[in-house]
Amino acid sequence: MTRTESDAQSDAQSDAQSDAQSDDQSVARDRIRLLDLRESPLSADEVLTAIADPRAGGFCLFVGAVRDHDGGRSVTELGYDAHPRALRELREVAEAVVAAHPVCGLAAVHRTGDLAVGESAVIVGVSAPHRDAAFAACRQLIDDLKARVPLWKHQRFTDGSAEWVGAE
């Protein structure tokens, strides 16, 4: 079997695409500084430290906390369970955000286990050269995390009832 010039060009294009994908993954790894699901309390300072970058002029942080009500009912506490694939899905979400925005640093942490009213359930942060990019990337990060990462919330109410949210 002889290789044609077309085969050689095809191989070269494939190698270039592979190198570009490898470079993109390396850039994503450098910019994605912290991803975790944990039972221990979350820290905004930890997230801010993770996204610190001398190239960044804008930092955006979102903290989601357990509120004392939902749907007109009083909440006493809630718990989060994570699917075994949740951290892998969180990484895919983070990689998509880094690919879509000029991110300098990105971090996302989410609680699992039981949480009391007022505790932080999720903290995401993004740094970027300018505030608009930081806001847009942070918004995409939290929205996509909530939509795609398989985490299930078990709410308990003051009337003794409970419900699972996101377990459909």
N, CA, C and O of each residue as an XYZ file, in Angstrom:
672
protein
N       0.842     -1.170      0.000
C       0.000      0.000      0.000
C       0.889      1.235      0.000
O       1.805      1.349      0.814
N       0.619      2.148     -0.904
C       1.410      3.369     -0.969
C       0.631      4.530     -0.379
O      -0.589      4.637     -0.499
N       1.382      5.368      0.243
C       0.767      6.561      0.832
C       0.801      7.672     -0.200
O       1.823      7.920     -0.841
N      -0.302      8.315     -0.342
C      -0.365      9.425     -1.287
C      -0.065     10.726     -0.557
O       0.003     10.786      0.671
N       0.109     11.754     -1.358
C       0.316     13.074     -0.789
C      -0.920     13.485      0.017
O      -0.809     14.152      1.045
N      -2.078     13.083     -0.458
C      -3.325     13.377      0.239
C      -3.348     12.713      1.618
O      -3.795     13.313      2.595
N      -2.849     11.436      1.689
C      -2.779     10.743      2.981
C      -1.853     11.490      3.942
O      -2.171     11.650      5.121
N      -0.710     11.943      3.431
C       0.244     12.664      4.270
C      -0.360     13.971      4.770
O      -0.181     14.333      5.933
N      -1.078     14.685      3.895
C      -1.725     15.925      4.306
C      -2.795     15.646      5.363
O      -2.927     16.387      6.337
N      -3.549     14.578      5.159
C      -4.588     14.204      6.117
C      -3.978     13.894      7.478
O      -4.496     14.317      8.512
N      -2.858     13.142      7.471
C      -2.173     12.830      8.730
C      -1.667     14.108      9.401
O      -1.773     14.254     10.619
N      -1.122     15.025      8.613
C      -0.608     16.273      9.166
C      -1.737     17.107      9.776
O      -1.573     17.703     10.841
N      -2.894     17.143      9.087
C      -4.043     17.873      9.627
C      -4.530     17.232     10.920
O      -4.868     17.922     11.881
N      -4.561     15.909     10.930
C      -5.000     15.186     12.132
C      -4.052     15.452     13.298
O      -4.491     15.671     14.427
N      -2.737     15.431     13.014
C      -1.748     15.730     14.061
C      -1.907     17.166     14.571
O      -1.806     17.415     15.773
N      -2.155     18.105     13.658
C      -2.326     19.503     14.058
C      -3.572     19.661     14.919
O      -3.553     20.388     15.913
N      -4.664     18.981     14.542
C      -5.886     19.041     15.347
C      -5.648     18.432     16.720
O      -6.109     18.969     17.727
N      -4.934     17.320     16.766
C      -4.634     16.666     18.038
C      -3.782     17.565     18.922
O      -4.018     17.665     20.126
N      -2.773     18.231     18.311
C      -1.925     19.155     19.065
C      -2.744     20.326     19.592
O      -2.568     20.747     20.736
N      -3.650     20.858     18.750
C      -4.490     21.982     19.173
C      -5.396     21.565     20.323
O      -5.575     22.320     21.279
N      -5.975     20.353     20.236
C      -6.820     19.866     21.325
C      -6.001     19.694     22.596
O      -6.467     20.021     23.688
N      -4.779     19.182     22.459
C      -3.904     18.999     23.612
C      -3.553     20.343     24.233
O      -3.538     20.480     25.456
N      -3.263     21.361     23.373
C      -2.973     22.701     23.866
C      -4.185     23.286     24.578
O      -4.051     23.892     25.641
N      -5.396     23.103     23.984
C      -6.623     23.595     24.607
C      -6.834     22.956     25.967
O      -7.224     23.634     26.918
N      -6.580     21.660     26.070
C      -6.751     20.963     27.348
C      -5.731     21.454     28.368
O      -6.044     21.573     29.552
N      -4.514     21.739     27.915
C      -3.484     22.248     28.808
C      -3.859     23.633     29.326
O      -3.692     23.927     30.510
N      -4.368     24.487     28.428
C      -4.810     25.817     28.829
C      -5.947     25.697     29.832
O      -5.951     26.393     30.847
N      -6.914     24.822     29.561
C      -8.040     24.625     30.482
C      -7.534     24.176     31.844
O      -7.991     24.680     32.869
N      -6.595     23.235     31.869
C      -6.048     22.746     33.148
C      -5.373     23.869     33.923
O      -5.488     23.931     35.147
N      -4.666     24.763     33.219
C      -3.986     25.876     33.879
C      -4.975     26.886     34.450
O      -4.699     27.510     35.474
N      -6.111     27.049     33.804
C      -7.077     28.062     34.226
C      -8.107     27.520     35.211
O      -8.681     28.280     35.991
N      -8.341     26.224     35.179
C      -9.267     25.605     36.130
C      -8.446     25.255     37.363
O      -7.664     24.304     37.352
N      -8.630     26.026     38.414
C      -7.752     25.943     39.572
C      -8.287     25.090     40.714
O      -7.510     24.525     41.484
N      -9.612     24.994     40.829
C     -10.206     24.271     41.949
C     -11.593     23.789     41.550
O     -12.455     24.585     41.175
N     -11.799     22.483     41.635
C     -13.111     21.866     41.445
C     -13.254     20.823     42.533
O     -12.378     19.974     42.702
N     -14.361     20.878     43.279
C     -14.513     19.896     44.352
C     -15.970     19.779     44.774
O     -16.754     20.721     44.662
N     -16.302     18.592     45.261
C     -17.557     18.293     45.942
C     -17.132     17.801     47.306
O     -16.317     16.883     47.403
N     -17.671     18.397     48.375
C     -17.178     18.023     49.698
C     -18.240     18.169     50.768
O     -19.191     18.937     50.630
N     -18.055     17.412     51.840
C     -18.970     17.480     52.977
C     -18.587     18.577     53.962
O     -19.409     18.976     54.787
N     -17.374     19.062     53.893
C     -16.912     20.093     54.831
C     -17.372     21.479     54.367
O     -17.664     21.672     53.187
N     -17.437     22.442     55.291
C     -17.875     23.803     54.942
C     -17.016     24.419     53.834
O     -15.825     24.132     53.714
N     -17.657     25.274     53.030
C     -16.994     25.930     51.912
C     -16.445     27.283     52.346
O     -16.919     27.883     53.311
N     -15.432     27.754     51.611
C     -14.785     29.025     51.943
C     -14.677     29.908     50.710
O     -14.075     29.523     49.708
N     -15.264     31.094     50.792
C     -15.125     32.071     49.713
C     -13.664     32.493     49.567
O     -13.193     32.725     48.454
N     -12.948     32.592     50.681
C     -11.524     32.949     50.621
C     -10.725     31.913     49.836
O      -9.826     32.271     49.075
N     -11.046     30.638     50.014
C     -10.350     29.583     49.263
C     -10.572     29.759     47.765
O      -9.639     29.620     46.974
N     -11.805     30.063     47.379
C     -12.127     30.244     45.959
C     -11.433     31.492     45.416
O     -10.866     31.453     44.324
N     -11.469     32.587     46.154
C     -10.787     33.806     45.709
C      -9.281     33.595     45.555
O      -8.672     34.087     44.605
N      -8.694     32.869     46.487
C      -7.259     32.562     46.394
C      -6.977     31.715     45.149
O      -5.982     31.929     44.457
N      -7.854     30.762     44.876
C      -7.658     29.873     43.723
C      -7.714     30.626     42.399
O      -6.969     30.299     41.474
N      -8.577     31.621     42.293
C      -8.734     32.321     41.005
C      -7.824     33.541     40.863
O      -7.836     34.203     39.826
N      -7.038     33.841     41.891
C      -6.132     34.995     41.823
C      -5.181     34.841     40.640
O      -4.630     33.767     40.397
N      -5.007     35.931     39.918
C      -4.147     35.895     38.735
C      -3.731     37.330     38.407
O      -4.583     38.218     38.367
N      -2.444     37.574     38.173
C      -1.995     38.949     37.899
C      -2.544     39.516     36.586
O      -2.526     40.733     36.395
N      -3.024     38.673     35.687
C      -3.602     39.144     34.415
C      -5.046     39.600     34.580
O      -5.604     40.224     33.678
N      -5.653     39.296     35.720
C      -7.080     39.547     35.914
C      -7.344     40.948     36.444
O      -6.693     41.409     37.381
N      -8.311     41.615     35.827
C      -8.768     42.908     36.303
C     -10.163     42.818     36.896
O     -10.646     43.766     37.516
N     -10.815     41.658     36.701
C     -12.160     41.457     37.238
C     -12.282     40.099     37.895
O     -11.828     39.086     37.362
N     -12.904     40.095     39.064
C     -13.157     38.860     39.800
C     -14.644     38.806     40.085
O     -15.231     39.795     40.524
N     -15.252     37.670     39.841
C     -16.673     37.516     40.108
C     -16.855     36.246     40.926
O     -16.320     35.187     40.596
N     -17.620     36.378     41.997
C     -17.850     35.262     42.921
C     -19.348     35.132     43.146
O     -20.038     36.126     43.373
N     -19.848     33.906     43.084
C     -21.244     33.649     43.427
C     -21.256     32.655     44.579
O     -20.588     31.622     44.530
N     -22.025     32.979     45.618
C     -22.198     32.093     46.768
C     -23.679     31.777     46.881
O     -24.505     32.677     47.032
N     -24.009     30.496     46.809
C     -25.386     30.056     47.008
C     -25.508     29.460     48.400
O     -24.723     28.594     48.785
N     -26.506     29.932     49.161
C     -26.682     29.492     50.553
C     -28.037     28.809     50.727
O     -28.948     28.985     49.918
N     -28.147     28.036     51.787
C     -29.409     27.387     52.143
C     -30.328     28.470     52.706
O     -29.996     29.130     53.690
N     -31.474     28.642     52.075
C     -32.436     29.637     52.552
C     -33.484     28.966     53.439
O     -33.622     27.743     53.437
N     -34.207     29.768     54.185
C     -35.157     29.234     55.167
C     -36.555     28.977     54.608
O     -37.480     28.681     55.364
N     -36.712     29.090     53.283
C     -38.021     28.854     52.683
C     -37.853     28.375     51.240
O     -36.821     28.602     50.607
N     -38.885     27.713     50.744
C     -38.934     27.309     49.339
C     -40.385     27.018     48.982
O     -41.051     26.237     49.661
N     -40.860     27.629     47.945
C     -42.222     27.391     47.504
C     -43.270     27.699     48.560
O     -44.293     27.020     48.641
N     -43.017     28.720     49.370
C     -43.973     29.107     50.391
C     -43.932     28.263     51.658
O     -44.767     28.437     52.547
N     -42.965     27.350     51.748
C     -42.847     26.501     52.938
C     -41.535     26.792     53.646
O     -40.537     27.139     53.013
N     -41.546     26.647     54.971
C     -40.347     26.893     55.773
C     -39.427     25.685     55.736
O     -39.851     24.558     55.993
N     -38.160     25.931     55.414
C     -37.145     24.887     55.319
C     -36.360     24.850     56.634
O     -35.971     25.892     57.163
N     -36.132     23.637     57.157
C     -35.320     23.494     58.372
C     -33.881     23.141     58.044
O     -32.957     23.596     58.718
N     -33.687     22.329     57.010
C     -32.353     21.921     56.579
C     -32.479     21.232     55.236
O     -33.580     20.961     54.757
N     -31.343     20.956     54.643
C     -31.353     20.159     53.422
C     -30.068     19.365     53.313
O     -29.085     19.624     54.007
N     -30.107     18.397     52.427
C     -28.933     17.579     52.165
C     -28.707     17.485     50.672
O     -29.651     17.559     49.886
N     -27.461     17.322     50.286
C     -27.109     17.133     48.876
C     -26.436     15.779     48.718
O     -25.557     15.407     49.495
N     -26.871     15.048     47.691
C     -26.218     13.818     47.277
C     -25.666     14.034     45.877
O     -26.280     14.721     45.060
N     -24.509     13.449     45.602
C     -23.872     13.598     44.296
C     -23.750     12.239     43.618
O     -23.390     11.247     44.253
N     -24.048     12.204     42.347
C     -23.831     11.019     41.513
C     -22.322     10.791     41.397
O     -21.562     11.759     41.430
N     -21.869      9.550     41.264
C     -20.420      9.298     41.129
C     -19.777     10.054     39.954
O     -18.573     10.310     39.977
N     -20.547     10.405     38.952
C     -20.033     11.126     37.783
C     -20.053     12.651     37.987
O     -19.614     13.382     37.100
N     -20.537     13.137     39.102
C     -20.748     14.577     39.291
C     -19.473     15.402     39.126
O     -19.503     16.446     38.474
N     -18.372     14.965     39.692
C     -17.138     15.736     39.589
C     -16.631     15.772     38.145
O     -16.127     16.798     37.687
N     -16.763     14.667     37.439
C     -16.364     14.628     36.028
C     -17.234     15.596     35.204
O     -16.733     16.297     34.324
N     -18.524     15.622     35.499
C     -19.428     16.536     34.796
C     -19.105     17.994     35.143
O     -19.184     18.869     34.280
N     -18.746     18.253     36.385
C     -18.341     19.594     36.788
C     -17.108     20.033     36.001
O     -17.020     21.186     35.579
N     -16.166     19.129     35.804
C     -14.973     19.456     35.011
C     -15.360     19.803     33.577
O     -14.817     20.748     33.006
N     -16.286     19.058     32.989
C     -16.721     19.347     31.616
C     -17.384     20.722     31.535
O     -17.169     21.457     30.571
N     -18.176     21.066     32.525
C     -18.803     22.388     32.582
C     -17.710     23.462     32.653
O     -17.757     24.445     31.915
N     -16.736     23.274     33.535
C     -15.646     24.242     33.695
C     -14.852     24.393     32.400
O     -14.501     25.510     32.018
N     -14.571     23.301     31.736
C     -13.827     23.356     30.473
C     -14.603     24.136     29.420
O     -14.008     24.887     28.648
N     -15.921     23.969     29.376
C     -16.744     24.705     28.408
C     -16.725     26.205     28.713
O     -16.692     27.018     27.789
N     -16.746     26.575     29.975
C     -16.691     27.993     30.351
C     -15.347     28.592     29.950
O     -15.293     29.690     29.396
N     -14.274     27.878     30.226
C     -12.933     28.359     29.855
C     -12.807     28.498     28.339
O     -12.151     29.420     27.853
N     -13.429     27.590     27.593
C     -13.377     27.657     26.135
C     -14.202     28.827     25.587
O     -13.886     29.360     24.524
N     -15.246     29.225     26.299
C     -16.164     30.258     25.806
C     -15.798     31.677     26.231
O     -16.275     32.641     25.632
N     -14.962     31.817     27.252
C     -14.661     33.139     27.817
C     -13.161     33.284     28.068
O     -12.467     32.285     28.256
N     -12.650     34.528     28.075
C     -11.229     34.750     28.350
C     -10.931     34.675     29.859
O     -10.601     35.674     30.497
N     -11.057     33.489     30.386
C     -10.908     33.253     31.828
C      -9.428     33.180     32.205
O      -8.636     32.541     31.512
N      -9.063     33.832     33.299
C      -7.714     33.693     33.864
C      -7.688     32.569     34.897
O      -6.759     31.762     34.927
N      -8.710     32.525     35.738
C      -8.807     31.491     36.761
C     -10.264     31.150     37.024
O     -11.138     32.013     36.944
N     -10.521     29.881     37.338
C     -11.886     29.413     37.587
C     -11.857     28.431     38.748
O     -10.936     27.624     38.872
N     -12.875     28.510     39.594
C     -13.009     27.585     40.716
C     -14.487     27.342     40.980
O     -15.316     28.234     40.800
N     -14.810     26.122     41.409
C     -16.190     25.779     41.773
C     -16.152     24.687     42.829
O     -15.501     23.657     42.652
N     -16.857     24.922     43.932
C     -16.973     23.920     44.992
C     -18.442     23.821     45.397
O     -19.148     24.827     45.462
N     -18.889     22.605     45.665
C     -20.280     22.361     46.051
C     -20.302     21.420     47.240
O     -19.545     20.451     47.297
N     -21.171     21.716     48.180
C     -21.328     20.877     49.367
C     -22.117     19.624     49.036
O     -22.945     19.603     48.125
N     -21.836     18.587     49.799
C     -22.660     17.388     49.852
C     -22.941     17.136     51.328
O     -22.322     17.745     52.201
N     -23.867     16.245     51.595
C     -24.219     15.963     52.980
C     -25.271     16.935     53.481
O     -25.904     17.641     52.696
N     -25.456     16.967     54.803
C     -26.488     17.796     55.427
C     -25.980     19.211     55.686
O     -24.852     19.403     56.140
N     -26.828     20.200     55.392
C     -26.508     21.611     55.580
C     -27.633     22.288     56.352
O     -28.805     21.953     56.180
N     -27.273     23.232     57.195
C     -28.242     24.015     57.949
C     -28.578     25.294     57.177
O     -27.832     25.710     56.290
N     -29.694     25.900     57.522
C     -30.071     27.184     56.939
C     -28.928     28.173     57.168
O     -28.390     28.278     58.271
N     -28.567     28.897     56.103
C     -27.496     29.893     56.177
C     -26.147     29.393     55.709
O     -25.271     30.199     55.397
N     -25.954     28.080     55.650
C     -24.655     27.559     55.206
C     -24.506     27.699     53.690
O     -25.490     27.653     52.951
N     -23.272     27.869     53.243
C     -22.981     27.933     51.809
C     -23.099     26.542     51.201
O     -22.514     25.576     51.691
N     -23.875     26.466     50.117
C     -24.056     25.203     49.405
C     -23.153     25.114     48.178
O     -22.718     24.026     47.799
N     -22.876     26.255     47.563
C     -22.043     26.290     46.362
C     -21.327     27.625     46.301
O     -21.894     28.664     46.637
N     -20.072     27.587     45.867
C     -19.316     28.808     45.607
C     -18.592     28.615     44.283
O     -17.853     27.648     44.100
N     -18.812     29.546     43.365
C     -18.089     29.534     42.097
C     -17.420     30.888     41.928
O     -17.951     31.911     42.363
N     -16.274     30.889     41.306
C     -15.567     32.132     41.077
C     -14.792     32.097     39.780
O     -14.306     31.051     39.352
N     -14.684     33.263     39.163
C     -13.967     33.399     37.900
C     -13.196     34.717     37.926
O     -13.703     35.738     38.389
N     -11.985     34.679     37.430
C     -11.240     35.909     37.183
C     -11.013     36.019     35.685
O     -10.853     35.018     34.985
N     -11.002     37.260     35.209
C     -10.837     37.527     33.779
C     -10.180     38.899     33.629
O     -10.109     39.662     34.592
N      -9.701     39.211     32.428
C      -9.057     40.511     32.234
C      -9.971     41.699     32.548
O      -9.506     42.739     33.016
N     -11.278     41.538     32.286
C     -12.222     42.637     32.485
C     -13.499     42.121     33.160
O     -13.801     40.930     33.094
N     -14.241     43.019     33.805
C     -15.416     42.623     34.583
C     -16.497     41.965     33.743
O     -17.112     40.999     34.196
N     -16.752     42.461     32.521
C     -17.814     41.864     31.705
C     -17.567     40.379     31.472
O     -18.484     39.565     31.583
N     -16.335     40.035     31.151
C     -15.997     38.624     30.914
C     -16.115     37.816     32.206
O     -16.571     36.672     32.183
N     -15.706     38.405     33.329
C     -15.805     37.703     34.610
C     -17.265     37.442     34.968
O     -17.614     36.339     35.387
N     -18.123     38.456     34.805
C     -19.551     38.278     35.089
C     -20.166     37.208     34.186
O     -20.882     36.324     34.658
N     -19.882     37.295     32.884
C     -20.476     36.345     31.931
C     -20.015     34.911     32.209
O     -20.817     33.978     32.182
N     -18.746     34.749     32.470
C     -18.215     33.406     32.733
C     -18.766     32.846     34.042
O     -19.112     31.667     34.117
N     -18.847     33.680     35.062
C     -19.371     33.223     36.352
C     -20.837     32.818     36.221
O     -21.262     31.809     36.783
N     -21.603     33.610     35.477
C     -23.018     33.289     35.265
C     -23.169     31.958     34.520
O     -23.992     31.123     34.898
N     -22.380     31.763     33.471
C     -22.447     30.498     32.740
C     -22.037     29.344     33.641
O     -22.647     28.276     33.598
N     -21.008     29.549     34.455
C     -20.520     28.489     35.332
C     -21.601     28.036     36.313
O     -21.850     26.836     36.430
N     -22.242     28.956     37.012
C     -23.250     28.545     37.986
C     -24.492     27.991     37.285
O     -25.065     27.002     37.741
N     -24.910     28.609     36.193
C     -26.097     28.117     35.492
C     -25.881     26.711     34.938
O     -26.751     25.851     35.075
N     -24.725     26.474     34.313
C     -24.453     25.147     33.740
C     -24.209     24.108     34.833
O     -24.593     22.949     34.679
N     -23.578     24.510     35.928
C     -23.396     23.596     37.057
C     -24.765     23.119     37.541
O     -24.983     21.919     37.707
N     -25.690     24.060     37.769
C     -27.018     23.702     38.277
C     -27.787     22.850     37.266
O     -28.553     21.970     37.661
N     -27.596     23.096     35.982
C     -28.337     22.372     34.945
C     -27.754     20.992     34.628
O     -28.501     20.068     34.305
N     -26.438     20.845     34.717
C     -25.804     19.619     34.201
C     -25.185     18.699     35.230
O     -25.121     17.490     35.006
N     -24.728     19.226     36.344
C     -24.010     18.379     37.306
C     -25.041     17.621     38.151
O     -25.905     18.235     38.777
N     -24.949     16.285     38.166
C     -25.957     15.477     38.869
C     -25.813     15.525     40.398
O     -25.164     14.687     41.024
N     -26.459     16.555     40.957
C     -26.531     16.744     42.404
C     -28.011     16.806     42.766
O     -28.801     17.458     42.084
N     -28.374     16.123     43.842
C     -29.778     16.078     44.228
C     -29.949     16.666     45.611
O     -29.203     16.345     46.535
N     -30.942     17.532     45.742
C     -31.196     18.238     46.995
C     -32.400     17.605     47.701
O     -33.456     17.411     47.098
N     -32.225     17.291     48.967
C     -33.297     16.744     49.801
C     -33.662     17.796     50.847
O     -32.938     18.002     51.820
N     -34.802     18.458     50.625
C     -35.245     19.524     51.523
C     -36.150     18.959     52.610
O     -37.002     18.109     52.350
N     -35.949     19.448     53.836
C     -36.816     19.075     54.953
C     -37.480     20.341     55.465
O     -36.841     21.383     55.614
N     -38.796     20.230     55.736
C     -39.608     21.391     56.084
C     -40.063     21.337     57.537
O     -40.056     20.283     58.172
N     -40.462     22.507     58.048
C     -40.880     22.601     59.435
C     -42.129     21.769     59.741
O     -42.352     21.388     60.890
N     -42.943     21.485     58.718
C     -44.142     20.665     58.938
C     -43.858     19.178     58.972
O     -44.776     18.365     59.074
N     -42.568     18.818     58.885
C     -42.168     17.414     58.935
C     -42.073     16.736     57.591
O     -41.581     15.611     57.503
N     -42.534     17.394     56.535
C     -42.459     16.798     55.192
C     -41.068     17.035     54.596
O     -40.267     17.808     55.122
N     -40.814     16.353     53.495
C     -39.526     16.465     52.804
C     -39.760     16.224     51.315
O     -40.747     15.602     50.921
N     -38.839     16.725     50.498
C     -38.921     16.471     49.066
C     -37.515     16.458     48.455
O     -36.606     17.143     48.923
N     -37.370     15.659     47.399
C     -36.142     15.637     46.626
C     -36.305     16.615     45.457
O     -37.346     16.643     44.800
N     -35.275     17.407     45.212
C     -35.268     18.348     44.113
C     -34.137     17.950     43.172
O     -33.005     17.750     43.613
N     -34.434     17.834     41.887
C     -33.399     17.505     40.905
C     -33.149     16.024     40.749
O     -32.187     15.627     40.091
N     -33.998     15.191     41.342
C     -33.802     13.737     41.253
C     -34.729     13.088     40.233
O     -34.891     11.868     40.226
N     -35.342     13.907     39.367
C     -36.275     13.359     38.378
C     -35.558     12.490     37.388
O     -36.184     11.942     36.481
